[in-house]
Amino acid sequence: MATRLHPLASAVTVDLSQGRIELKTPSLARAVAVPATWLARAIAALGENGVALAKSLAESVSRDAVLILDGTADPTPEEVAYAIALALGQRGLGTCSFERFGDALTLLWSLPPASDVTFHRFATTLVAQVVSDITGVPTHAAVLSTDPEAITLFLGSEHACALVRERVGRREPGPHILATLLGGVSA
């Protein structure tokens, strides 16, 4: 597995004395640094309108992920995951990594700006849209598990995500839900 590294150091210019951060990507010419808690409060204040913000942000994240892939004719799943993770990380949204469990795909989002239900809607909308845009495969997302430091999202069909949400609502643990969906445990 070969992973092409995006030159992040040359893509970001930080001048905090002037209150300026510049990202040298076509989709963002200038960014403003705010504490993650402010972003979390803004998303919470938007309530249901946070979904519209997530969809809008997804366009920018998708464009940057495509640029990171840099015209790769047939990118590997690892290259696509890296591009998406880097595009999200460049925005200060925390770090993420994809994990495959059989046919199931999950995203572990470490140090997200928030972990409340409003942020969950934002996160699932954002990630599902970005994965759909990059892969061309309609993708949905559901929160599989949470803790104060991370959120694990399940990525799949609308039906599979509905099953995950139902089982999470019954407080089943994430590994048990995955095993059940993959046929390893009787329901």
Contacts in CASP RR format, 6 or more apart in sequence:
PFRMAT RR
TARGET T0000
AUTHOR 0000-0000-0000
METHOD contacts of the structure
MODEL  1
MATRLHPLASAVTVDLSQGRIELKTPSLARAVAVPATWLARAIAALGENG
VALAKSLAESVSRDAVLILDGTADPTPEEVAYAIALALGQRGLGTCSFER
FGDALTLLWSLPPASDVTFHRFATTLVAQVVSDITGVPTHAAVLSTDPEA
ITLFLGSEHACALVRERVGRREPGPHILATLLGGVSA
1 76 0 8 1.000
1 78 0 8 1.000
3 78 0 8 1.000
3 79 0 8 1.000
3 82 0 8 1.000
4 70 0 8 1.000
4 72 0 8 1.000
4 79 0 8 1.000
4 82 0 8 1.000
6 68 0 8 1.000
6 83 0 8 1.000
6 86 0 8 1.000
8 86 0 8 1.000
8 90 0 8 1.000
10 24 0 8 1.000
11 23 0 8 1.000
11 24 0 8 1.000
11 25 0 8 1.000
11 90 0 8 1.000
12 21 0 8 1.000
12 22 0 8 1.000
12 23 0 8 1.000
12 24 0 8 1.000
12 90 0 8 1.000
13 20 0 8 1.000
13 21 0 8 1.000
13 22 0 8 1.000
13 24 0 8 1.000
14 20 0 8 1.000
14 21 0 8 1.000
15 21 0 8 1.000
15 22 0 8 1.000
16 33 0 8 1.000
19 32 0 8 1.000
19 33 0 8 1.000
20 30 0 8 1.000
21 30 0 8 1.000
21 31 0 8 1.000
21 32 0 8 1.000
21 33 0 8 1.000
22 29 0 8 1.000
22 30 0 8 1.000
22 31 0 8 1.000
23 29 0 8 1.000
23 30 0 8 1.000
23 31 0 8 1.000
23 90 0 8 1.000
25 64 0 8 1.000
25 67 0 8 1.000
25 90 0 8 1.000
26 63 0 8 1.000
26 67 0 8 1.000
27 60 0 8 1.000
27 63 0 8 1.000
27 64 0 8 1.000
28 60 0 8 1.000
28 64 0 8 1.000
31 91 0 8 1.000
36 92 0 8 1.000
36 94 0 8 1.000
36 113 0 8 1.000
36 114 0 8 1.000
37 113 0 8 1.000
37 114 0 8 1.000
39 93 0 8 1.000
39 113 0 8 1.000
39 114 0 8 1.000
40 113 0 8 1.000
40 114 0 8 1.000
40 116 0 8 1.000
40 119 0 8 1.000
43 50 0 8 1.000
43 53 0 8 1.000
43 113 0 8 1.000
43 114 0 8 1.000
43 118 0 8 1.000
43 119 0 8 1.000
43 122 0 8 1.000
44 114 0 8 1.000
44 116 0 8 1.000
44 118 0 8 1.000
44 119 0 8 1.000
46 52 0 8 1.000
46 53 0 8 1.000
46 118 0 8 1.000
47 118 0 8 1.000
47 121 0 8 1.000
48 121 0 8 1.000
50 118 0 8 1.000
50 121 0 8 1.000
50 122 0 8 1.000
50 125 0 8 1.000
51 121 0 8 1.000
51 122 0 8 1.000
51 125 0 8 1.000
53 122 0 8 1.000
54 121 0 8 1.000
54 122 0 8 1.000
54 123 0 8 1.000
54 125 0 8 1.000
54 126 0 8 1.000
54 129 0 8 1.000
55 125 0 8 1.000
55 126 0 8 1.000
55 129 0 8 1.000
57 91 0 8 1.000
57 126 0 8 1.000
58 125 0 8 1.000
58 126 0 8 1.000
58 129 0 8 1.000
58 130 0 8 1.000
58 133 0 8 1.000
59 133 0 8 1.000
61 84 0 8 1.000
61 87 0 8 1.000
61 88 0 8 1.000
61 91 0 8 1.000
61 126 0 8 1.000
61 130 0 8 1.000
62 87 0 8 1.000
62 129 0 8 1.000
62 130 0 8 1.000
62 133 0 8 1.000
62 134 0 8 1.000
64 86 0 8 1.000
64 87 0 8 1.000
64 90 0 8 1.000
65 80 0 8 1.000
65 83 0 8 1.000
65 84 0 8 1.000
65 86 0 8 1.000
65 87 0 8 1.000
65 130 0 8 1.000
65 134 0 8 1.000
66 83 0 8 1.000
66 134 0 8 1.000
68 82 0 8 1.000
68 83 0 8 1.000
68 86 0 8 1.000
68 87 0 8 1.000
69 75 0 8 1.000
69 79 0 8 1.000
69 80 0 8 1.000
69 83 0 8 1.000
72 79 0 8 1.000
75 83 0 8 1.000
77 98 0 8 1.000
77 100 0 8 1.000
80 134 0 8 1.000
80 135 0 8 1.000
81 97 0 8 1.000
81 98 0 8 1.000
83 134 0 8 1.000
84 96 0 8 1.000
84 98 0 8 1.000
84 130 0 8 1.000
84 131 0 8 1.000
84 134 0 8 1.000
85 95 0 8 1.000
85 96 0 8 1.000
85 97 0 8 1.000
85 98 0 8 1.000
87 130 0 8 1.000
88 94 0 8 1.000
88 95 0 8 1.000
88 96 0 8 1.000
88 130 0 8 1.000
89 95 0 8 1.000
89 96 0 8 1.000
93 109 0 8 1.000
93 112 0 8 1.000
93 113 0 8 1.000
94 109 0 8 1.000
94 110 0 8 1.000
94 111 0 8 1.000
94 112 0 8 1.000
94 113 0 8 1.000
95 109 0 8 1.000
95 110 0 8 1.000
95 111 0 8 1.000
96 107 0 8 1.000
96 108 0 8 1.000
96 109 0 8 1.000
96 110 0 8 1.000
97 107 0 8 1.000
97 108 0 8 1.000
97 110 0 8 1.000
98 105 0 8 1.000
98 106 0 8 1.000
98 107 0 8 1.000
98 108 0 8 1.000
99 105 0 8 1.000
99 106 0 8 1.000
99 107 0 8 1.000
99 108 0 8 1.000
100 106 0 8 1.000
101 178 0 8 1.000
101 182 0 8 1.000
102 182 0 8 1.000
103 182 0 8 1.000
104 154 0 8 1.000
104 156 0 8 1.000
104 178 0 8 1.000
104 181 0 8 1.000
104 182 0 8 1.000
105 154 0 8 1.000
105 155 0 8 1.000
105 156 0 8 1.000
106 144 0 8 1.000
106 152 0 8 1.000
106 153 0 8 1.000
106 154 0 8 1.000
106 155 0 8 1.000
106 178 0 8 1.000
107 127 0 8 1.000
107 141 0 8 1.000
107 152 0 8 1.000
107 153 0 8 1.000
107 155 0 8 1.000
108 150 0 8 1.000
108 151 0 8 1.000
108 152 0 8 1.000
109 123 0 8 1.000
109 127 0 8 1.000
109 150 0 8 1.000
109 151 0 8 1.000
109 152 0 8 1.000
109 153 0 8 1.000
110 149 0 8 1.000
110 150 0 8 1.000
111 149 0 8 1.000
111 150 0 8 1.000
112 119 0 8 1.000
112 123 0 8 1.000
112 150 0 8 1.000
112 151 0 8 1.000
113 119 0 8 1.000
115 146 0 8 1.000
115 147 0 8 1.000
115 148 0 8 1.000
115 151 0 8 1.000
119 151 0 8 1.000
120 143 0 8 1.000
120 146 0 8 1.000
120 151 0 8 1.000
123 141 0 8 1.000
123 143 0 8 1.000
123 151 0 8 1.000
123 153 0 8 1.000
124 140 0 8 1.000
124 141 0 8 1.000
124 142 0 8 1.000
124 143 0 8 1.000
124 153 0 8 1.000
125 141 0 8 1.000
127 141 0 8 1.000
127 153 0 8 1.000
127 155 0 8 1.000
128 139 0 8 1.000
128 140 0 8 1.000
128 141 0 8 1.000
128 155 0 8 1.000
131 137 0 8 1.000
131 139 0 8 1.000
131 141 0 8 1.000
131 155 0 8 1.000
132 138 0 8 1.000
132 139 0 8 1.000
138 157 0 8 1.000
139 155 0 8 1.000
139 156 0 8 1.000
140 155 0 8 1.000
140 156 0 8 1.000
140 157 0 8 1.000
140 158 0 8 1.000
140 160 0 8 1.000
140 161 0 8 1.000
141 153 0 8 1.000
141 154 0 8 1.000
141 155 0 8 1.000
141 156 0 8 1.000
141 161 0 8 1.000
142 153 0 8 1.000
142 154 0 8 1.000
142 161 0 8 1.000
142 162 0 8 1.000
142 164 0 8 1.000
142 165 0 8 1.000
142 168 0 8 1.000
143 151 0 8 1.000
143 152 0 8 1.000
143 153 0 8 1.000
143 154 0 8 1.000
143 164 0 8 1.000
143 165 0 8 1.000
143 168 0 8 1.000
144 152 0 8 1.000
144 153 0 8 1.000
144 154 0 8 1.000
144 164 0 8 1.000
144 168 0 8 1.000
144 174 0 8 1.000
144 177 0 8 1.000
144 178 0 8 1.000
145 151 0 8 1.000
145 152 0 8 1.000
145 168 0 8 1.000
145 173 0 8 1.000
145 174 0 8 1.000
146 152 0 8 1.000
152 174 0 8 1.000
154 160 0 8 1.000
154 161 0 8 1.000
154 164 0 8 1.000
154 177 0 8 1.000
154 178 0 8 1.000
160 181 0 8 1.000
163 181 0 8 1.000
164 177 0 8 1.000
164 181 0 8 1.000
167 176 0 8 1.000
167 177 0 8 1.000
167 180 0 8 1.000
168 174 0 8 1.000
168 177 0 8 1.000
172 180 0 8 1.000
176 185 0 8 1.000
179 185 0 8 1.000
180 186 0 8 1.000
180 187 0 8 1.000
END
